[in-house]
């Protein structure tokens, strides 16, 4: 729904304006390794692959539950992991497996 400006199956579930505001940058973060900025409960990040940059936004839950959206690639990656004692590998998987498989 966030990838499609709040629309799902032809129905506007959330206003396009709210989606745009929620995924916009509102807070600049210090370097933390997995996000650069923060919207309304939405983390913002940029993936680098080869010579390309891909802006992304994500919703992160505890233990590796995560939804990563890369609009430019029409990509939504959903993770339902259980990595409670270490950093979940979601960004690593997108960076090293998903991006190479869909951009080549």
KOLPATI-637757 format. One record per atom (N, C-alpha, C): residue number from 1; residue in three letters; atom name; z, x, y negated. Coordinates in Angstrom, 2 decimals. Layout:
KOLPATI-637757
GUGU   resi   resn   name        up      east     north
GUGU    NUM    ALA     CA         Z         X         Y
...
END
This chain:
KOLPATI-637757
GUGU   resi   resn   name        up      east     north
GUGU      1    UNK      N      0.00      0.81      1.18
GUGU      1    UNK     CA      0.00      0.00      0.00
GUGU      1    UNK      C      0.00      0.87     -1.26
GUGU      2    UNK      N      0.77      1.97     -1.24
GUGU      2    UNK     CA      0.77      2.85     -2.41
GUGU      2    UNK      C     -0.58      3.54     -2.59
GUGU      3    UNK      N     -1.26      3.81     -1.51
GUGU      3    UNK     CA     -2.57      4.44     -1.59
GUGU      3    UNK      C     -3.59      3.50     -2.22
GUGU      4    UNK      N     -3.38      2.19     -2.06
GUGU      4    UNK     CA     -4.33      1.19     -2.54
GUGU      4    UNK      C     -3.81      0.43     -3.75
GUGU      5    UNK      N     -3.07      1.12     -4.61
GUGU      5    UNK     CA     -2.60      0.53     -5.88
GUGU      5    UNK      C     -1.82     -0.76     -5.71
GUGU      6    UNK      N     -1.02     -0.83     -4.65
GUGU      6    UNK     CA     -0.15     -1.98     -4.44
GUGU      6    UNK      C     -0.78     -3.12     -3.67
GUGU      7    UNK      N     -1.98     -2.91     -3.18
GUGU      7    UNK     CA     -2.69     -3.98     -2.47
GUGU      7    UNK      C     -2.63     -3.75     -0.96
GUGU      8    UNK      N     -2.47     -4.85     -0.22
GUGU      8    UNK     CA     -2.45     -4.79      1.24
GUGU      8    UNK      C     -3.23     -5.98      1.79
GUGU      9    UNK      N     -4.25     -5.69      2.56
GUGU      9    UNK     CA     -5.09     -6.74      3.17
GUGU      9    UNK      C     -5.61     -7.74      2.14
GUGU     10    UNK      N     -6.02     -7.24      0.99
GUGU     10    UNK     CA     -6.59     -8.09     -0.04
GUGU     10    UNK      C     -5.58     -8.81     -0.90
GUGU     11    UNK      N     -4.30     -8.59     -0.66
GUGU     11    UNK     CA     -3.24     -9.24     -1.44
GUGU     11    UNK      C     -2.51     -8.21     -2.29
GUGU     12    UNK      N     -2.28     -8.52     -3.55
GUGU     12    UNK     CA     -1.52     -7.64     -4.44
GUGU     12    UNK      C     -0.05     -7.86     -4.17
GUGU     13    UNK      N      0.59     -6.92     -3.46
GUGU     13    UNK     CA      2.00     -7.05     -3.07
GUGU     13    UNK      C      2.91     -6.54     -4.19
GUGU     14    UNK      N      2.55     -5.42     -4.76
GUGU     14    UNK     CA      3.28     -4.80     -5.87
GUGU     14    UNK      C      2.25     -4.55     -6.97
GUGU     15    UNK      N      2.64     -4.74     -8.21
GUGU     15    UNK     CA      1.67     -4.57     -9.29
GUGU     15    UNK      C      1.14     -3.14     -9.34
GUGU     16    UNK      N     -0.13     -3.01     -9.70
GUGU     16    UNK     CA     -0.75     -1.70     -9.84
GUGU     16    UNK      C     -0.01     -0.86    -10.87
GUGU     17    UNK      N      0.45     -1.50    -11.94
GUGU     17    UNK     CA      1.21     -0.79    -12.96
GUGU     17    UNK      C      2.49     -0.18    -12.38
GUGU     18    UNK      N      3.21     -0.94    -11.55
GUGU     18    UNK     CA      4.43     -0.42    -10.94
GUGU     18    UNK      C      4.12      0.76    -10.02
GUGU     19    UNK      N      3.08      0.66     -9.22
GUGU     19    UNK     CA      2.70      1.76     -8.34
GUGU     19    UNK      C      2.42      3.00     -9.18
GUGU     20    UNK      N      1.62      2.86    -10.23
GUGU     20    UNK     CA      1.29      4.00    -11.07
GUGU     20    UNK      C      2.52      4.61    -11.72
GUGU     21    UNK      N      3.45      3.78    -12.17
GUGU     21    UNK     CA      4.68      4.30    -12.77
GUGU     21    UNK      C      5.56      4.97    -11.72
GUGU     22    UNK      N      5.63      4.40    -10.52
GUGU     22    UNK     CA      6.53      4.95     -9.51
GUGU     22    UNK      C      6.05      6.28     -8.96
GUGU     23    UNK      N      4.74      6.52     -8.94
GUGU     23    UNK     CA      4.24      7.80     -8.42
GUGU     23    UNK      C      3.97      8.81     -9.53
GUGU     24    UNK      N      4.21      8.42    -10.78
GUGU     24    UNK     CA      4.04      9.35    -11.91
GUGU     24    UNK      C      5.21     10.31    -11.98
GUGU     25    UNK      N      4.98     11.46    -12.57
GUGU     25    UNK     CA      6.04     12.46    -12.73
GUGU     25    UNK      C      7.02     12.02    -13.80
GUGU     26    UNK      N      8.30     11.97    -13.43
GUGU     26    UNK     CA      9.35     11.62    -14.38
GUGU     26    UNK      C     10.38     12.73    -14.52
GUGU     27    UNK      N     10.51     13.56    -13.50
GUGU     27    UNK     CA     11.50     14.64    -13.51
GUGU     27    UNK      C     10.83     15.92    -13.02
GUGU     28    UNK      N     10.93     16.99    -13.81
GUGU     28    UNK     CA     10.43     18.29    -13.37
GUGU     28    UNK      C     11.56     18.98    -12.62
GUGU     29    UNK      N     11.29     19.42    -11.40
GUGU     29    UNK     CA     12.30     20.03    -10.56
GUGU     29    UNK      C     12.23     21.55    -10.60
GUGU     30    UNK      N     13.37     22.20    -10.39
GUGU     30    UNK     CA     13.31     23.66    -10.21
GUGU     30    UNK      C     12.61     23.92     -8.88
GUGU     31    UNK      N     12.10     25.11     -8.65
GUGU     31    UNK     CA     11.41     25.38     -7.39
GUGU     31    UNK      C     12.32     25.15     -6.18
GUGU     32    UNK      N     11.99     24.15     -5.38
GUGU     32    UNK     CA     12.79     23.86     -4.19
GUGU     32    UNK      C     11.98     23.98     -2.91
GUGU     33    UNK      N     10.69     24.31     -3.03
GUGU     33    UNK     CA      9.90     24.60     -1.85
GUGU     33    UNK      C      9.12     23.43     -1.29
GUGU     34    UNK      N      9.56     22.19     -1.50
GUGU     34    UNK     CA      8.84     21.07     -0.92
GUGU     34    UNK      C      8.53     19.95     -1.90
GUGU     35    UNK      N      8.82     20.14     -3.15
GUGU     35    UNK     CA      8.44     19.15     -4.16
GUGU     35    UNK      C      8.45     19.83     -5.52
GUGU     36    UNK      N      7.62     19.33     -6.40
GUGU     36    UNK     CA      7.54     19.89     -7.75
GUGU     36    UNK      C      8.11     18.94     -8.79
GUGU     37    UNK      N      7.87     17.68     -8.60
GUGU     37    UNK     CA      8.32     16.67     -9.55
GUGU     37    UNK      C      8.77     15.43     -8.79
GUGU     38    UNK      N      9.32     14.50     -9.53
GUGU     38    UNK     CA      9.91     13.31     -8.92
GUGU     38    UNK      C      9.55     12.09     -9.75
GUGU     39    UNK      N      9.14     11.02     -9.08
GUGU     39    UNK     CA      8.85      9.75     -9.74
GUGU     39    UNK      C     10.01      8.79     -9.50
GUGU     40    UNK      N      9.72      7.53     -9.28
GUGU     40    UNK     CA     10.75      6.54     -8.95
GUGU     40    UNK      C     10.91      6.53     -7.43
GUGU     41    UNK      N     11.83      7.35     -6.93
GUGU     41    UNK     CA     12.09      7.53     -5.50
GUGU     41    UNK      C     10.89      8.09     -4.75
GUGU     42    UNK      N      9.97      8.68     -5.45
GUGU     42    UNK     CA      8.77      9.28     -4.87
GUGU     42    UNK      C      8.73     10.75     -5.26
GUGU     43    UNK      N      8.61     11.61     -4.28
GUGU     43    UNK     CA      8.49     13.04     -4.51
GUGU     43    UNK      C      7.03     13.39     -4.73
GUGU     44    UNK      N      6.76     14.32     -5.62
GUGU     44    UNK     CA      5.40     14.78     -5.91
GUGU     44    UNK      C      5.25     16.23     -5.46
GUGU     45    UNK      N      4.10     16.55     -4.90
GUGU     45    UNK     CA      3.86     17.91     -4.42
GUGU     45    UNK      C      2.36     18.19     -4.46
GUGU     46    UNK      N      2.01     19.46     -4.39
GUGU     46    UNK     CA      0.62     19.87     -4.31
GUGU     46    UNK      C      0.44     20.74     -3.07
GUGU     47    UNK      N     -0.47     20.35     -2.21
GUGU     47    UNK     CA     -0.82     21.17     -1.05
GUGU     47    UNK      C     -2.00     22.05     -1.43
GUGU     48    UNK      N     -1.94     23.30     -1.02
GUGU     48    UNK     CA     -3.04     24.24     -1.22
GUGU     48    UNK      C     -3.68     24.49      0.14
GUGU     49    UNK      N     -4.98     24.31      0.22
GUGU     49    UNK     CA     -5.68     24.65      1.45
GUGU     49    UNK      C     -7.01     25.29      1.07
GUGU     50    UNK      N     -7.20     26.49      1.57
GUGU     50    UNK     CA     -8.35     27.31      1.20
GUGU     50    UNK      C     -8.39     27.39     -0.32
GUGU     51    UNK      N     -9.46     27.01     -0.97
GUGU     51    UNK     CA     -9.50     27.11     -2.43
GUGU     51    UNK      C     -9.24     25.77     -3.11
GUGU     52    UNK      N     -8.74     24.79     -2.37
GUGU     52    UNK     CA     -8.53     23.45     -2.91
GUGU     52    UNK      C     -7.06     23.13     -3.09
GUGU     53    UNK      N     -6.78     22.30     -4.09
GUGU     53    UNK     CA     -5.45     21.77     -4.33
GUGU     53    UNK      C     -5.49     20.27     -4.12
GUGU     54    UNK      N     -4.49     19.75     -3.42
GUGU     54    UNK     CA     -4.42     18.32     -3.15
GUGU     54    UNK      C     -3.09     17.77     -3.63
GUGU     55    UNK      N     -3.14     16.93     -4.65
GUGU     55    UNK     CA     -1.94     16.28     -5.14
GUGU     55    UNK      C     -1.47     15.27     -4.10
GUGU     56    UNK      N     -0.16     15.22     -3.90
GUGU     56    UNK     CA      0.38     14.27     -2.94
GUGU     56    UNK      C      1.63     13.62     -3.50
GUGU     57    UNK      N      2.01     12.52     -2.88
GUGU     57    UNK     CA      3.31     11.94     -3.15
GUGU     57    UNK      C      3.90     11.49     -1.83
GUGU     58    UNK      N      5.23     11.46     -1.77
GUGU     58    UNK     CA      5.85     11.14     -0.50
GUGU     58    UNK      C      7.19     10.44     -0.69
GUGU     59    UNK      N      7.53      9.69      0.34
GUGU     59    UNK     CA      8.85      9.08      0.46
GUGU     59    UNK      C      9.53      9.83      1.60
GUGU     60    UNK      N     10.72     10.33      1.34
GUGU     60    UNK     CA     11.41     11.15      2.34
GUGU     60    UNK      C     12.71     10.48      2.75
GUGU     61    UNK      N     12.90     10.40      4.05
GUGU     61    UNK     CA     14.14      9.88      4.60
GUGU     61    UNK      C     14.90     11.00      5.29
GUGU     62    UNK      N     16.10     10.72      5.66
GUGU     62    UNK     CA     16.95     11.72      6.30
GUGU     62    UNK      C     16.45     12.02      7.70
GUGU     63    UNK      N     16.41     13.29      8.05
GUGU     63    UNK     CA     16.10     13.69      9.41
GUGU     63    UNK      C     14.63     13.80      9.74
GUGU     64    UNK      N     13.77     13.72      8.75
GUGU     64    UNK     CA     12.36     13.90      9.02
GUGU     64    UNK      C     11.54     12.62      8.98
GUGU     65    UNK      N     12.12     11.51      8.60
GUGU     65    UNK     CA     11.33     10.31      8.39
GUGU     65    UNK      C     10.64     10.48      7.04
GUGU     66    UNK      N      9.32     10.48      7.06
GUGU     66    UNK     CA      8.60     10.78      5.84
GUGU     66    UNK      C      7.22     10.14      5.85
GUGU     67    UNK      N      6.79      9.72      4.67
GUGU     67    UNK     CA      5.43      9.23      4.46
GUGU     67    UNK      C      4.82     10.12      3.39
GUGU     68    UNK      N      3.71     10.77      3.73
GUGU     68    UNK     CA      3.01     11.64      2.78
GUGU     68    UNK      C      1.65     11.04      2.51
GUGU     69    UNK      N      1.32     10.88      1.23
GUGU     69    UNK     CA      0.05     10.29      0.82
GUGU     69    UNK      C     -0.72     11.32      0.00
GUGU     70    UNK      N     -1.97     11.55      0.38
GUGU     70    UNK     CA     -2.88     12.42     -0.38
GUGU     70    UNK      C     -4.07     11.56     -0.77
GUGU     71    UNK      N     -4.03     10.96     -1.97
GUGU     71    UNK     CA     -5.07     10.02     -2.37
GUGU     71    UNK      C     -6.49     10.58     -2.30
GUGU     72    UNK      N     -6.68     11.81     -2.73
GUGU     72    UNK     CA     -8.02     12.40     -2.76
GUGU     72    UNK      C     -8.68     12.42     -1.39
GUGU     73    UNK      N     -7.86     12.51     -0.34
GUGU     73    UNK     CA     -8.38     12.54      1.02
GUGU     73    UNK      C     -8.25     11.20      1.73
GUGU     74    UNK      N     -7.77     10.19      1.02
GUGU     74    UNK     CA     -7.53      8.86      1.60
GUGU     74    UNK      C     -6.62      8.99      2.82
GUGU     75    UNK      N     -5.59      9.83      2.69
GUGU     75    UNK     CA     -4.73     10.19      3.80
GUGU     75    UNK      C     -3.33      9.63      3.63
GUGU     76    UNK      N     -2.83      9.01      4.68
GUGU     76    UNK     CA     -1.43      8.62      4.78
GUGU     76    UNK      C     -0.93      9.18      6.11
GUGU     77    UNK      N      0.06     10.07      6.05
GUGU     77    UNK     CA      0.65     10.65      7.25
GUGU     77    UNK      C      2.09     10.16      7.35
GUGU     78    UNK      N      2.44      9.60      8.49
GUGU     78    UNK     CA      3.77      9.04      8.70
GUGU     78    UNK      C      4.47      9.84      9.79
GUGU     79    UNK      N      5.68     10.27      9.50
GUGU     79    UNK     CA      6.48     11.04     10.44
GUGU     79    UNK      C      7.76     10.28     10.73
GUGU     80    UNK      N      8.12     10.20     12.00
GUGU     80    UNK     CA      9.34      9.50     12.40
GUGU     80    UNK      C     10.23     10.43     13.20
GUGU     81    UNK      N     10.30     11.68     12.78
GUGU     81    UNK     CA     11.03     12.71     13.51
GUGU     81    UNK      C     12.53     12.55     13.43
GUGU     82    UNK      N     13.20     13.47     14.07
GUGU     82    UNK     CA     14.65     13.49     14.08
GUGU     82    UNK      C     15.12     14.93     13.97
GUGU     83    UNK      N     14.97     15.51     12.80
GUGU     83    UNK     CA     15.35     16.90     12.55
GUGU     83    UNK      C     16.57     16.91     11.64
GUGU     84    UNK      N     17.71     16.54     12.18
GUGU     84    UNK     CA     18.90     16.32     11.35
GUGU     84    UNK      C     19.64     17.58     10.96
GUGU     85    UNK      N     19.43     18.68     11.69
GUGU     85    UNK     CA     20.18     19.90     11.40
GUGU     85    UNK      C     19.34     20.99     10.76
GUGU     86    UNK      N     18.06     20.73     10.58
GUGU     86    UNK     CA     17.19     21.71      9.93
GUGU     86    UNK      C     16.15     20.97      9.10
GUGU     87    UNK      N     15.41     21.72      8.29
GUGU     87    UNK     CA     14.37     21.10      7.48
GUGU     87    UNK      C     13.28     20.53      8.38
GUGU     88    UNK      N     12.88     19.29      8.15
GUGU     88    UNK     CA     11.82     18.72      8.96
GUGU     88    UNK      C     10.49     19.43      8.69
GUGU     89    UNK      N      9.62     19.51      9.70
GUGU     89    UNK     CA      8.37     20.27      9.56
GUGU     89    UNK      C      7.19     19.46      9.00
GUGU     90    UNK      N      7.44     18.35      8.33
GUGU     90    UNK     CA      6.36     17.46      7.89
GUGU     90    UNK      C      5.33     18.16      7.01
GUGU     91    UNK      N      5.78     18.83      5.95
GUGU     91    UNK     CA      4.84     19.53      5.07
GUGU     91    UNK      C      4.09     20.62      5.82
GUGU     92    UNK      N      4.79     21.32      6.70
GUGU     92    UNK     CA      4.16     22.37      7.50
GUGU     92    UNK      C      3.04     21.79      8.37
GUGU     93    UNK      N      3.29     20.66      8.98
GUGU     93    UNK     CA      2.29     20.02      9.84
GUGU     93    UNK      C      1.08     19.58      9.02
GUGU     94    UNK      N      1.32     19.00      7.85
GUGU     94    UNK     CA      0.20     18.60      6.98
GUGU     94    UNK      C     -0.60     19.83      6.57
GUGU     95    UNK      N      0.11     20.85      6.10
GUGU     95    UNK     CA     -0.54     22.06      5.60
GUGU     95    UNK      C     -1.34     22.79      6.68
GUGU     96    UNK      N     -0.76     22.95      7.86
GUGU     96    UNK     CA     -1.34     23.82      8.87
GUGU     96    UNK      C     -2.14     23.12      9.97
GUGU     97    UNK      N     -2.00     21.81     10.10
GUGU     97    UNK     CA     -2.73     21.10     11.15
GUGU     97    UNK      C     -3.60     19.97     10.63
GUGU     98    UNK      N     -3.03     19.13      9.78
GUGU     98    UNK     CA     -3.80     17.96      9.32
GUGU     98    UNK      C     -4.89     18.37      8.33
GUGU     99    UNK      N     -4.54     19.12      7.29
GUGU     99    UNK     CA     -5.57     19.52      6.31
GUGU     99    UNK      C     -6.72     20.30      6.96
GUGU    100    UNK      N     -6.45     21.29      7.81
GUGU    100    UNK     CA     -7.58     21.97      8.44
GUGU    100    UNK      C     -8.45     21.06      9.30
GUGU    101    UNK      N     -7.84     20.06      9.92
GUGU    101    UNK     CA     -8.62     19.21     10.82
GUGU    101    UNK      C     -9.48     18.18     10.07
GUGU    102    UNK      N     -9.11     17.83      8.84
GUGU    102    UNK     CA     -9.89     16.80      8.15
GUGU    102    UNK      C    -10.73     17.33      7.00
GUGU    103    UNK      N    -10.55     18.60      6.64
GUGU    103    UNK     CA    -11.33     19.14      5.52
GUGU    103    UNK      C    -12.44     20.09      5.97
GUGU    104    UNK      N    -12.53     20.38      7.23
GUGU    104    UNK     CA    -13.59     21.26      7.73
GUGU    104    UNK      C    -14.71     20.45      8.36
END
